[in-house]
Amino acid sequence: MSNLTSPQSGLTRRVIMMFFVSLLVLMAVFFIPAGTFAFWQGWLYLVVLFVPLIFVVSYLLKNEPDLLERRMHYREQDKEQVLIIKLSYIPFILAYILPGFDFRFGWSHMPVWLVILSDVLVLASYLWVVNVFRTNRYASRVVEVDKGQSVISTGPYALVRHPMYTGVAVMYLFSPLALGSYWAVIPALFILPILVYRLLSEEKILARDLPGYTDYMEKVKYHLFPGIW
């Protein structure tokens, strides 16, 4: 099989296409509402997201393409999970569109140090999620139980049952601040109950279909944040 037709080459092409499509979409979401390319918070946020992504994806393509393939599986099978994802669209879109308008009309006056600190937390949460996926090779964007899948209780899973959602929650909550907007935090807050709804629904599926998961739930008490819930 030639390199042009190999599964690895196909995956590489899909990854490159998704990378540039995602970059262009976010640029439109940030800079069209801002009405200018001088929206420096938007550029900094793009650097924080996409520069590490280049290194992570390059590593996965070379060393763990099967893990990357799982991350590119988006279609949910469970109807309740499909509904949860649809509910997340509105607060997610608002949290990313509002900062551009905020920059254009000067609604927020955020100190630079808070923007940079928020970017650092966004980056840290992203790297946390990457570590979760390295710990649990069965983790994916969709809720499903694969044949041969086992319960993971080490690393971040020893702290909380859903460490991926922990990272996602931190990323979404601090993204508006990283983009220089206090007002965009309001819709971002609504992502939290949606994540809670999703993980509780996911736990029902895992308890039903994944052997040993109910024992794991007894061992690890916290769902999302250690010592809190």
N, C-alpha and C positions, 0 to 999 in steps of 0.2 A: 504493500500500500504506500503510495507516495505521500510526501509531506503535505501536499495541497489538499489531499482528500482524507487525511487521518482524522480520527476523533479529536486529537489534541489540537490540530490546526483549526477545526471547526469551533472548538471551545475558545481558542484564542481570538478568532474573529468575532465571536459573540461578545466576549469580554471587552474588546476594543470598541466595538460599536456601542455597547451599553455605557462605557466610560464617557465617550464623547457626547452621546445623547444626554446623559445625566448632567454633564458639565454645561452643555448649552441650555438645557431646561432651567437649571439653577441660575445661570447668568441672566436669562430672561426674567425669571421670578424676582431676582434682586434688582437689576438695573433698569428695567422698564418702569416699575413703580417709582424708583428713585429719580428717574428722568435724567440720569447722568452716570458716566463711568467713574466719577469722582467719589463714589460710595465706597470708601476705603475699607469699611468694616466688612462689606460683601466680598472684596478681594481677599482679605485676610482669612475669612471663613472658608473660602474656596481653597486656599492654600492648605489650611488645616485639614480639610476633608480629603482633598485629592492627591496631595503629595504623599502622605502615608499610604493611601490606597494604591498608588503605583507600586510601591515596594511590597506591600502585602500580596497584591494580585500576582506580581511577578514571581514571588516566592511560591505561591500556591500553584501557579501554572507549571512551574518546574518540578516541585516536590510533592504536591498533594492536589492534583487536578480533580480527583473524585470529591474532595471536600469542597472545592470551588464549584463544582457541578451541582452539588446539593444546595449551595447558597443561591444558585440561579433558578431554583425551582420555586415558583411563586404561586401556583394555582392551588387554592385550598379546596379540600373535598368536603369538609364538615360545614353544614349550612349555617350553624351558629357562628363559626369563625369567619365565614364570608360576610355575615351581617356586621360583625365587629370591625372588620377591615373597612367596610363601607362607612361606618360611623366615624372612623378615624380621619377620613379625607378632609372634612370641613375644618376641624381645629388645626390639622397639619398644614393645610394650604394657607390658612389665615396667619399662622405663626411664622410662615416664611415670606408671605407677601407684604404684611404690615410693616416690617422694618424698612423697606424701600420707601414707602409713603412717609414713614416717620422721619427718615433722613431728608426727604424732599421738603416737608413742611415744618421740620424742626420741633416735633412734639416732645422728644426726649432730649435731655442734656446729660448724657452719661459720661463719666470720667473715663479717660483712656485706659487707666489701670483696670477698671472693671470689665471693659471689653476684652482686654488681653487675658485677664484671669479667667473669664468665661470661655475664651478660646482654648486655654490650657485645659479646662475641665471637659470641654467637648472632645479634645484630643485624647485625654486620659480615658474618658468613657468609651471612645472608639477602640482604643487599644485593649481595654477591658473586654469588650465584646469579641475582639479577635482572639484573645486568650480563652474565652469561653468556647469558641468554636474549635480551638486546638485541643481543649480538654475533652469536649464531647463531639465526636465526629458525626454523630447522628443529629446534631442540632441543625435546624434549617429555618427558613422563613415561614414554612407551613407546618401545621400541627399534624403529625402522622407518626405511626409506630412501624418501623421497618422490621423485616424478618431478621432475626438474630440480634436485634437491639437489646441492650442491657442498661440497667440503671447506673448512672454516673453519680458518685457521691464524693469525689475528690476535688481538690482545687477550689474554685469558686462555688462549686455545688455543695461543698461542705459548710458554706456560710448561709446560702439561701437556695431555695428550690429553683428559682428562675433568674439566675445571674445575668442572662442575656437581656432580660427586660429591665434589670437594674441599670445596666449601661445605657440602654435605650432611653429610659426615663430621665437620667441625668443629662444625656445629650439633648433631648428635646426641651428640657426645662431651661438649659443654659444657652441654647442656640439663639433665642431672641436677644438675650443680653450680649452675646458675642456679636450679634448684628446691630447692636447699639439701640435697641428698642425696649423700653419698659412696657409699652402697651401690648406688644406681641406676646408678652409672658401670659396674658390673660387667656387667649385661646390655647396656648401651650399647656396650661394647667389642666384643660379638659382632656388632654391626652392621657393623663394619669388614670382616671377612672376607666377609660377604655382599655388601658393596659391591664388593669386589675380584672376587669371583666374577661379579657382574653385569657389571662393566665389561670383564672379559676375554671373557665371552660376547658382549657387545656389539661388541667389537673384531672378533671373528670374522665377525659379520654385516656390519659396515661394510667390512671388508677384502674380503668377497665381493661386496657389492652396490653400494658407493659408489666410483666411479672416482676414483683419485688418493689413496685413503686409505692404501694400503700405502706410498706415497712419503711421505705425511705422518708415518706411524709411524717411518720412518727419520729424518726431520728432527727430530721431537720425541720424545725418548727417555723422558721421565718420564710415567707413567700418572696419578698422583694428587697427589704432593707434590714440588715442584721440589727437585732435589738429593738426594732420598731414594729415591723409587721411581716 
